[in-house]
Amino acid sequence: MAPRRTKTTASAPVPQVVLLDWRDSRHFKWDAPCVLCRQPTPLRSHADEPAHKTCAESWNAAHPGEVRFVSDPTPKRRTNDDHA
């Protein structure tokens, strides 16, 4: 009996999800519907849009050429912060 062949199909590339840094307290307000999934969220984007962080990250991955949701700026580090 001949070995069974499986049909292979080319799949679309999976978009790269980049994690957002929304640690600043300005991202937290009262609950409002997320602009992407319509579920309640206390989070806000930099443009004050209510959005879950995961929804925003997924949207960024699906729209790679557009800038809608961004991370907070990286804080400046002290020169002697090696904790090793």
Biopython code that builds the backbone (N, CA, C, O; Angstrom):
import numpy as np
from Bio.PDB.StructureBuilder import StructureBuilder

atoms = [
    (1, "MET", "N", (0.837, -1.168, 0.000)),
    (1, "MET", "CA", (0.000, 0.000, 0.000)),
    (1, "MET", "C", (0.894, 1.248, 0.000)),
    (1, "MET", "O", (1.853, 1.329, 0.768)),
    (2, "ALA", "N", (0.582, 2.191, -0.843)),
    (2, "ALA", "CA", (1.374, 3.424, -0.972)),
    (2, "ALA", "C", (1.111, 4.334, 0.223)),
    (2, "ALA", "O", (0.005, 4.341, 0.764)),
    (3, "PRO", "N", (2.134, 5.113, 0.644)),
    (3, "PRO", "CA", (1.918, 6.039, 1.763)),
    (3, "PRO", "C", (0.874, 7.090, 1.396)),
    (3, "PRO", "O", (0.793, 7.553, 0.258)),
    (4, "ARG", "N", (0.111, 7.434, 2.362)),
    (4, "ARG", "CA", (-0.963, 8.400, 2.145)),
    (4, "ARG", "C", (-0.375, 9.806, 2.059)),
    (4, "ARG", "O", (0.413, 10.217, 2.910)),
    (5, "ARG", "N", (-0.764, 10.519, 1.038)),
    (5, "ARG", "CA", (-0.275, 11.886, 0.865)),
    (5, "ARG", "C", (-1.272, 12.864, 1.470)),
    (5, "ARG", "O", (-2.486, 12.728, 1.317)),
    (6, "THR", "N", (-0.731, 13.832, 2.146)),
    (6, "THR", "CA", (-1.615, 14.863, 2.697)),
    (6, "THR", "C", (-1.524, 16.093, 1.822)),
    (6, "THR", "O", (-0.460, 16.427, 1.302)),
    (7, "LYS", "N", (-2.618, 16.741, 1.672)),
    (7, "LYS", "CA", (-2.674, 17.932, 0.839)),
    (7, "LYS", "C", (-2.172, 19.119, 1.664)),
    (7, "LYS", "O", (-2.679, 19.388, 2.753)),
    (8, "THR", "N", (-1.194, 19.808, 1.143)),
    (8, "THR", "CA", (-0.692, 20.991, 1.844)),
    (8, "THR", "C", (-1.240, 22.230, 1.171)),
    (8, "THR", "O", (-1.341, 22.299, -0.054)),
    (9, "THR", "N", (-1.583, 23.184, 1.968)),
    (9, "THR", "CA", (-2.071, 24.445, 1.433)),
    (9, "THR", "C", (-1.222, 25.566, 2.005)),
    (9, "THR", "O", (-0.789, 25.524, 3.156)),
    (10, "ALA", "N", (-1.004, 26.541, 1.191)),
    (10, "ALA", "CA", (-0.248, 27.709, 1.656)),
    (10, "ALA", "C", (-1.167, 28.550, 2.522)),
    (10, "ALA", "O", (-2.287, 28.876, 2.129)),
    (11, "SER", "N", (-0.683, 28.895, 3.693)),
    (11, "SER", "CA", (-1.506, 29.716, 4.575)),
    (11, "SER", "C", (-0.986, 31.147, 4.559)),
    (11, "SER", "O", (0.182, 31.403, 4.268)),
    (12, "ALA", "N", (-1.868, 32.051, 4.874)),
    (12, "ALA", "CA", (-1.489, 33.463, 4.934)),
    (12, "ALA", "C", (-0.564, 33.671, 6.122)),
    (12, "ALA", "O", (-0.721, 33.020, 7.155)),
    (13, "PRO", "N", (0.396, 34.574, 5.980)),
    (13, "PRO", "CA", (1.288, 34.825, 7.114)),
    (13, "PRO", "C", (0.520, 35.406, 8.296)),
    (13, "PRO", "O", (-0.392, 36.214, 8.124)),
    (14, "VAL", "N", (0.898, 34.986, 9.479)),
    (14, "VAL", "CA", (0.256, 35.481, 10.699)),
    (14, "VAL", "C", (0.818, 36.861, 11.007)),
    (14, "VAL", "O", (2.037, 37.023, 11.056)),
    (15, "PRO", "N", (-0.049, 37.876, 11.218)),
    (15, "PRO", "CA", (0.465, 39.209, 11.502)),
    (15, "PRO", "C", (1.244, 39.238, 12.816)),
    (15, "PRO", "O", (0.888, 38.548, 13.772)),
    (16, "GLN", "N", (2.296, 40.032, 12.856)),
    (16, "GLN", "CA", (3.130, 40.177, 14.046)),
    (16, "GLN", "C", (2.440, 41.104, 15.034)),
    (16, "GLN", "O", (2.198, 42.272, 14.726)),
    (17, "VAL", "N", (2.121, 40.594, 16.219)),
    (17, "VAL", "CA", (1.488, 41.404, 17.260)),
    (17, "VAL", "C", (2.581, 42.017, 18.122)),
    (17, "VAL", "O", (3.388, 41.308, 18.723)),
    (18, "VAL", "N", (2.596, 43.338, 18.176)),
    (18, "VAL", "CA", (3.560, 44.055, 19.003)),
    (18, "VAL", "C", (2.823, 44.522, 20.253)),
    (18, "VAL", "O", (1.781, 45.170, 20.161)),
    (19, "LEU", "N", (3.371, 44.187, 21.426)),
    (19, "LEU", "CA", (2.721, 44.550, 22.677)),
    (19, "LEU", "C", (2.877, 46.037, 22.954)),
    (19, "LEU", "O", (3.955, 46.602, 22.772)),
    (20, "LEU", "N", (1.799, 46.663, 23.392)),
    (20, "LEU", "CA", (1.809, 48.081, 23.725)),
    (20, "LEU", "C", (2.153, 48.272, 25.192)),
    (20, "LEU", "O", (1.815, 47.431, 26.025)),
    (21, "ASP", "N", (2.814, 49.359, 25.510)),
    (21, "ASP", "CA", (3.114, 49.733, 26.894)),
    (21, "ASP", "C", (2.165, 50.865, 27.265)),
    (21, "ASP", "O", (2.355, 52.010, 26.855)),
    (22, "TRP", "N", (1.141, 50.533, 28.046)),
    (22, "TRP", "CA", (0.157, 51.526, 28.496)),
    (22, "TRP", "C", (0.153, 51.556, 30.018)),
    (22, "TRP", "O", (-0.906, 51.400, 30.626)),
    (23, "ARG", "N", (1.301, 51.750, 30.647)),
    (23, "ARG", "CA", (1.392, 51.757, 32.108)),
    (23, "ARG", "C", (0.993, 53.081, 32.728)),
    (23, "ARG", "O", (0.611, 53.126, 33.897)),
    (24, "ASP", "N", (1.073, 54.152, 31.969)),
    (24, "ASP", "CA", (0.771, 55.476, 32.501)),
    (24, "ASP", "C", (-0.681, 55.547, 32.972)),
    (24, "ASP", "O", (-1.574, 54.997, 32.326)),
    (25, "SER", "N", (-0.912, 56.212, 34.077)),
    (25, "SER", "CA", (-2.260, 56.288, 34.659)),
    (25, "SER", "C", (-3.240, 57.039, 33.761)),
    (25, "SER", "O", (-4.450, 56.917, 33.949)),
    (26, "ARG", "N", (-2.757, 57.806, 32.802)),
    (26, "ARG", "CA", (-3.666, 58.517, 31.883)),
    (26, "ARG", "C", (-4.439, 57.570, 30.984)),
    (26, "ARG", "O", (-5.401, 57.985, 30.337)),
    (27, "HIS", "N", (-4.039, 56.305, 30.931)),
    (27, "HIS", "CA", (-4.756, 55.326, 30.112)),
    (27, "HIS", "C", (-5.975, 54.747, 30.838)),
    (27, "HIS", "O", (-6.743, 53.997, 30.236)),
    (28, "PHE", "N", (-6.165, 55.078, 32.106)),
    (28, "PHE", "CA", (-7.253, 54.509, 32.895)),
    (28, "PHE", "C", (-8.273, 55.581, 33.250)),
    (28, "PHE", "O", (-7.936, 56.614, 33.828)),
    (29, "LYS", "N", (-9.522, 55.319, 32.894)),
    (29, "LYS", "CA", (-10.624, 56.222, 33.216)),
    (29, "LYS", "C", (-11.839, 55.358, 33.562)),
    (29, "LYS", "O", (-11.680, 54.208, 33.971)),
    (30, "TRP", "N", (-12.998, 55.876, 33.411)),
    (30, "TRP", "CA", (-14.233, 55.156, 33.680)),
    (30, "TRP", "C", (-14.523, 54.180, 32.538)),
    (30, "TRP", "O", (-13.963, 54.307, 31.449)),
    (31, "ASP", "N", (-15.393, 53.215, 32.792)),
    (31, "ASP", "CA", (-15.746, 52.236, 31.760)),
    (31, "ASP", "C", (-16.503, 52.892, 30.613)),
    (31, "ASP", "O", (-17.378, 53.732, 30.821)),
    (32, "ALA", "N", (-16.148, 52.495, 29.412)),
    (32, "ALA", "CA", (-16.824, 52.918, 28.185)),
    (32, "ALA", "C", (-16.673, 51.770, 27.196)),
    (32, "ALA", "O", (-15.774, 50.945, 27.362)),
    (33, "PRO", "N", (-17.519, 51.687, 26.173)),
    (33, "PRO", "CA", (-17.395, 50.592, 25.207)),
    (33, "PRO", "C", (-16.123, 50.725, 24.369)),
    (33, "PRO", "O", (-15.804, 51.808, 23.878)),
    (34, "CYS", "N", (-15.416, 49.634, 24.214)),
    (34, "CYS", "CA", (-14.225, 49.587, 23.366)),
    (34, "CYS", "C", (-14.632, 49.922, 21.936)),
    (34, "CYS", "O", (-15.642, 49.420, 21.444)),
    (35, "VAL", "N", (-13.847, 50.770, 21.265)),
    (35, "VAL", "CA", (-14.174, 51.157, 19.893)),
    (35, "VAL", "C", (-14.023, 50.000, 18.915)),
    (35, "VAL", "O", (-14.488, 50.091, 17.779)),
    (36, "LEU", "N", (-13.383, 48.919, 19.336)),
    (36, "LEU", "CA", (-13.147, 47.791, 18.442)),
    (36, "LEU", "C", (-14.068, 46.602, 18.702)),
    (36, "LEU", "O", (-14.539, 45.978, 17.752)),
    (37, "CYS", "N", (-14.338, 46.271, 19.980)),
    (37, "CYS", "CA", (-15.171, 45.091, 20.275)),
    (37, "CYS", "C", (-16.480, 45.447, 20.979)),
    (37, "CYS", "O", (-17.329, 44.577, 21.170)),
    (38, "ARG", "N", (-16.651, 46.680, 21.357)),
    (38, "ARG", "CA", (-17.871, 47.209, 21.996)),
    (38, "ARG", "C", (-18.101, 46.692, 23.414)),
    (38, "ARG", "O", (-19.167, 46.942, 23.976)),
    (39, "GLN", "N", (-17.146, 45.983, 24.015)),
    (39, "GLN", "CA", (-17.254, 45.536, 25.408)),
    (39, "GLN", "C", (-16.713, 46.635, 26.326)),
    (39, "GLN", "O", (-15.831, 47.385, 25.910)),
    (40, "PRO", "N", (-17.211, 46.754, 27.560)),
    (40, "PRO", "CA", (-16.742, 47.811, 28.464)),
    (40, "PRO", "C", (-15.247, 47.694, 28.783)),
    (40, "PRO", "O", (-14.723, 46.594, 28.961)),
    (41, "THR", "N", (-14.580, 48.830, 28.850)),
    (41, "THR", "CA", (-13.161, 48.871, 29.207)),
    (41, "THR", "C", (-12.835, 50.187, 29.904)),
    (41, "THR", "O", (-13.380, 51.228, 29.533)),
    (42, "PRO", "N", (-11.953, 50.162, 30.911)),
    (42, "PRO", "CA", (-11.507, 51.400, 31.540)),
    (42, "PRO", "C", (-10.284, 51.994, 30.832)),
    (42, "PRO", "O", (-9.823, 53.069, 31.213)),
    (43, "LEU", "N", (-9.756, 51.320, 29.815)),
    (43, "LEU", "CA", (-8.536, 51.783, 29.151)),
    (43, "LEU", "C", (-8.826, 52.807, 28.064)),
    (43, "LEU", "O", (-9.881, 52.787, 27.431)),
    (44, "ARG", "N", (-7.856, 53.709, 27.861)),
    (44, "ARG", "CA", (-7.939, 54.710, 26.805)),
    (44, "ARG", "C", (-6.634, 54.728, 26.024)),
    (44, "ARG", "O", (-5.557, 54.532, 26.586)),
    (45, "SER", "N", (-6.745, 54.966, 24.725)),
    (45, "SER", "CA", (-5.555, 55.112, 23.892)),
    (45, "SER", "C", (-4.990, 56.519, 24.083)),
    (45, "SER", "O", (-5.541, 57.315, 24.843)),
    (46, "HIS", "N", (-3.901, 56.818, 23.398)),
    (46, "HIS", "CA", (-3.331, 58.164, 23.475)),
    (46, "HIS", "C", (-4.278, 59.212, 22.886)),
    (46, "HIS", "O", (-4.214, 60.385, 23.252)),
    (47, "ALA", "N", (-5.151, 58.790, 21.978)),
    (47, "ALA", "CA", (-6.137, 59.699, 21.390)),
    (47, "ALA", "C", (-7.431, 59.714, 22.206)),
    (47, "ALA", "O", (-8.448, 60.233, 21.746)),
    (48, "ASP", "N", (-7.397, 59.146, 23.415)),
    (48, "ASP", "CA", (-8.528, 59.078, 24.344)),
    (48, "ASP", "C", (-9.671, 58.195, 23.829)),
    (48, "ASP", "O", (-10.818, 58.357, 24.245)),
    (49, "GLU", "N", (-9.354, 57.264, 22.924)),
    (49, "GLU", "CA", (-10.354, 56.302, 22.460)),
    (49, "GLU", "C", (-10.437, 55.160, 23.465)),
    (49, "GLU", "O", (-9.397, 54.627, 23.851)),
    (50, "PRO", "N", (-11.634, 54.760, 23.907)),
    (50, "PRO", "CA", (-11.733, 53.586, 24.767)),
    (50, "PRO", "C", (-11.370, 52.333, 23.967)),
    (50, "PRO", "O", (-11.973, 52.056, 22.930)),
    (51, "ALA", "N", (-10.391, 51.587, 24.452)),
    (51, "ALA", "CA", (-9.953, 50.384, 23.734)),
    (51, "ALA", "C", (-9.222, 49.460, 24.694)),
    (51, "ALA", "O", (-8.406, 49.900, 25.504)),
    (52, "HIS", "N", (-9.530, 48.167, 24.591)),
    (52, "HIS", "CA", (-8.748, 47.180, 25.320)),
    (52, "HIS", "C", (-7.349, 47.148, 24.716)),
    (52, "HIS", "O", (-7.185, 47.345, 23.512)),
    (53, "LYS", "N", (-6.358, 46.905, 25.536)),
    (53, "LYS", "CA", (-4.985, 46.843, 25.052)),
    (53, "LYS", "C", (-4.832, 45.716, 24.033)),
    (53, "LYS", "O", (-4.164, 45.893, 23.014)),
    (54, "THR", "N", (-5.437, 44.571, 24.293)),
    (54, "THR", "CA", (-5.334, 43.444, 23.363)),
    (54, "THR", "C", (-6.050, 43.733, 22.048)),
    (54, "THR", "O", (-5.581, 43.321, 20.987)),
    (55, "CYS", "N", (-7.176, 44.433, 22.104)),
    (55, "CYS", "CA", (-7.880, 44.815, 20.872)),
    (55, "CYS", "C", (-7.007, 45.761, 20.053)),
    (55, "CYS", "O", (-6.907, 45.621, 18.834)),
    (56, "ALA", "N", (-6.373, 46.728, 20.726)),
    (56, "ALA", "CA", (-5.509, 47.686, 20.046)),
    (56, "ALA", "C", (-4.303, 46.986, 19.420)),
    (56, "ALA", "O", (-3.909, 47.311, 18.300)),
    (57, "GLU", "N", (-3.713, 46.024, 20.142)),
    (57, "GLU", "CA", (-2.568, 45.286, 19.606)),
    (57, "GLU", "C", (-2.970, 44.464, 18.386)),
    (57, "GLU", "O", (-2.217, 44.393, 17.414)),
    (58, "SER", "N", (-4.137, 43.850, 18.425)),
    (58, "SER", "CA", (-4.625, 43.073, 17.277)),
    (58, "SER", "C", (-4.917, 43.984, 16.093)),
    (58, "SER", "O", (-4.628, 43.632, 14.949)),
    (59, "TRP", "N", (-5.485, 45.148, 16.363)),
    (59, "TRP", "CA", (-5.778, 46.097, 15.287)),
    (59, "TRP", "C", (-4.477, 46.556, 14.637)),
    (59, "TRP", "O", (-4.393, 46.630, 13.411)),
    (60, "ASN", "N", (-3.456, 46.866, 15.448)),
    (60, "ASN", "CA", (-2.162, 47.284, 14.901)),
    (60, "ASN", "C", (-1.575, 46.192, 14.010)),
    (60, "ASN", "O", (-1.022, 46.491, 12.952)),
    (61, "ALA", "N", (-1.689, 44.924, 14.426)),
    (61, "ALA", "CA", (-1.150, 43.815, 13.633)),
    (61, "ALA", "C", (-1.894, 43.671, 12.311)),
    (61, "ALA", "O", (-1.290, 43.331, 11.294)),
    (62, "ALA", "N", (-3.189, 43.924, 12.317)),
    (62, "ALA", "CA", (-3.991, 43.788, 11.104)),
    (62, "ALA", "C", (-3.848, 44.989, 10.165)),
    (62, "ALA", "O", (-4.193, 44.892, 8.987)),
    (63, "HIS", "N", (-3.348, 46.110, 10.668)),
    (63, "HIS", "CA", (-3.180, 47.338, 9.874)),
    (63, "HIS", "C", (-1.746, 47.843, 10.025)),
    (63, "HIS", "O", (-1.527, 48.883, 10.647)),
    (64, "PRO", "N", (-0.759, 47.123, 9.463)),
    (64, "PRO", "CA", (0.649, 47.431, 9.727)),
    (64, "PRO", "C", (1.119, 48.804, 9.244)),
    (64, "PRO", "O", (2.080, 49.332, 9.804)),
    (65, "GLY", "N", (0.507, 49.388, 8.262)),
    (65, "GLY", "CA", (0.970, 50.680, 7.749)),
    (65, "GLY", "C", (0.341, 51.872, 8.428)),
    (65, "GLY", "O", (0.702, 53.009, 8.120)),
    (66, "GLU", "N", (-0.595, 51.652, 9.349)),
    (66, "GLU", "CA", (-1.325, 52.747, 9.984)),
    (66, "GLU", "C", (-0.891, 52.918, 11.433)),
    (66, "GLU", "O", (-0.516, 51.955, 12.102)),
    (67, "VAL", "N", (-0.949, 54.147, 11.904)),
    (67, "VAL", "CA", (-0.592, 54.447, 13.287)),
    (67, "VAL", "C", (-1.837, 54.957, 13.987)),
    (67, "VAL", "O", (-2.215, 56.118, 13.829)),
    (68, "ARG", "N", (-2.473, 54.090, 14.759)),
    (68, "ARG", "CA", (-3.659, 54.468, 15.519)),
    (68, "ARG", "C", (-3.424, 54.300, 17.009)),
    (68, "ARG", "O", (-3.780, 55.171, 17.802)),
    (69, "PHE", "N", (-2.822, 53.178, 17.390)),
    (69, "PHE", "CA", (-2.545, 52.880, 18.798)),
    (69, "PHE", "C", (-1.033, 52.793, 18.977)),
    (69, "PHE", "O", (-0.362, 52.041, 18.269)),
    (70, "VAL", "N", (-0.500, 53.559, 19.916)),
    (70, "VAL", "CA", (0.941, 53.608, 20.139)),
    (70, "VAL", "C", (1.258, 53.344, 21.603)),
    (70, "VAL", "O", (0.385, 53.434, 22.467)),
    (71, "SER", "N", (2.518, 53.017, 21.871)),
    (71, "SER", "CA", (2.990, 52.801, 23.234)),
    (71, "SER", "C", (3.393, 54.116, 23.879)),
    (71, "SER", "O", (3.612, 55.127, 23.211)),
    (72, "ASP", "N", (3.484, 54.064, 25.212)),
    (72, "ASP", "CA", (4.034, 55.198, 25.947)),
    (72, "ASP", "C", (5.511, 55.315, 25.595)),
    (72, "ASP", "O", (6.147, 54.316, 25.258)),
    (73, "PRO", "N", (6.068, 56.529, 25.670)),
    (73, "PRO", "CA", (7.515, 56.652, 25.445)),
    (73, "PRO", "C", (8.281, 55.877, 26.517)),
    (73, "PRO", "O", (7.848, 55.798, 27.667)),
    (74, "THR", "N", (9.404, 55.318, 26.137)),
    (74, "THR", "CA", (10.243, 54.584, 27.074)),
    (74, "THR", "C", (10.894, 55.572, 28.032)),
    (74, "THR", "O", (11.527, 56.528, 27.584)),
    (75, "PRO", "N", (10.754, 55.365, 29.350)),
    (75, "PRO", "CA", (11.378, 56.298, 30.291)),
    (75, "PRO", "C", (12.893, 56.209, 30.215)),
    (75, "PRO", "O", (13.456, 55.151, 29.933)),
    (76, "LYS", "N", (13.535, 57.330, 30.469)),
    (76, "LYS", "CA", (14.996, 57.337, 30.485)),
    (76, "LYS", "C", (15.474, 56.531, 31.676)),
    (76, "LYS", "O", (14.938, 56.641, 32.779)),
    (77, "ARG", "N", (16.487, 55.722, 31.436)),
    (77, "ARG", "CA", (17.007, 54.854, 32.490)),
    (77, "ARG", "C", (18.203, 55.512, 33.156)),
    (77, "ARG", "O", (18.972, 56.245, 32.533)),
    (78, "ARG", "N", (18.328, 55.230, 34.417)),
    (78, "ARG", "CA", (19.531, 55.668, 35.136)),
    (78, "ARG", "C", (20.720, 54.873, 34.656)),
    (78, "ARG", "O", (20.572, 53.732, 34.220)),
    (79, "THR", "N", (21.893, 55.459, 34.732)),
    (79, "THR", "CA", (23.072, 54.771, 34.207)),
    (79, "THR", "C", (23.481, 53.598, 35.088)),
    (79, "THR", "O", (24.035, 52.625, 34.577)),
    (80, "ASN", "N", (23.229, 53.656, 36.382)),
    (80, "ASN", "CA", (23.654, 52.585, 37.282)),
    (80, "ASN", "C", (22.439, 51.840, 37.831)),
    (80, "ASN", "O", (22.162, 51.893, 39.029)),
    (81, "ASP", "N", (21.717, 51.146, 36.952)),
    (81, "ASP", "CA", (20.536, 50.410, 37.415)),
    (81, "ASP", "C", (20.681, 48.904, 37.170)),
    (81, "ASP", "O", (19.686, 48.202, 36.986)),
    (82, "ASP", "N", (21.915, 48.419, 37.169)),
    (82, "ASP", "CA", (22.161, 46.995, 36.983)),
    (82, "ASP", "C", (21.839, 46.264, 38.273)),
    (82, "ASP", "O", (22.482, 46.494, 39.297)),
    (83, "HIS", "N", (20.850, 45.386, 38.229)),
    (83, "HIS", "CA", (20.413, 44.665, 39.417)),
    (83, "HIS", "C", (20.925, 43.232, 39.439)),
    (83, "HIS", "O", (20.423, 42.404, 40.199)),
    (84, "ALA", "N", (21.912, 42.937, 38.616)),
    (84, "ALA", "CA", (22.415, 41.561, 38.536)),
    (84, "ALA", "C", (23.220, 41.153, 39.733)),
    (84, "ALA", "O", (23.702, 40.022, 39.796)),
]
sb = StructureBuilder()
sb.init_structure("model")
sb.init_model(0)
sb.init_chain("A")
sb.init_seg("    ")
for serial, (resi, resn, name, xyz) in enumerate(atoms, 1):
    if name == "N":
        sb.init_residue(resn, " ", resi, " ")
    sb.init_atom(name, np.array(xyz, "f"), 0.0, 1.0, " ", f" {name:<3s}", serial, name[0])
structure = sb.get_structure()
